[in-house]
Amino acid sequence: MNDVERLTAIEELRRLMARYVRYADQKRWQDLAGLFTPDGSFTPHKPDGSVWLRMNGRADIAATVGASSGPDDVLVHHLFSDEIDVESATGARGTWSMEDIITRPEDAEVNPDFPFRGMHGYGHYHARFVRTGGAWYIAELEQTRLRLDFAY
């Protein structure tokens, strides 16, 4: 790859992850899952490093992340400080610093799997990307946590 091709790939990957957080904020779970390869995986971790959830495939990702928030929840996701390594014309890896905030209305029904009223999290996304059919997709996404603050 020449420099222009590499920089173009980096910008495409930044935009892919920007769509990921926008779709999360807008609760567009099918669109979010469509950013993954058909067999893509998403694995969020707890601050202690243990796996919180493991999702495999678009249907599982859409259903699981969609079940984690209610219709009146407000979701805010931010990405910062990306590090992207384009390994080839069809493969790349990246790391983003991240922050997410979830707030639920006082009268919202409590979700037994996610019983908090508010959450403020900090950490990193670690992604492996593949390019197929002229577009980049997330093949693997891991979310590691530095800190999670909950309000009950």
Summary of the structure (lengths in Angstrom):
residues: 152
radius of gyration: 15.8
end to end distance: 50.7
largest distance: 55.4
contacts: 429
relative contact order: 0.21
helix: 25%
strand: 49%
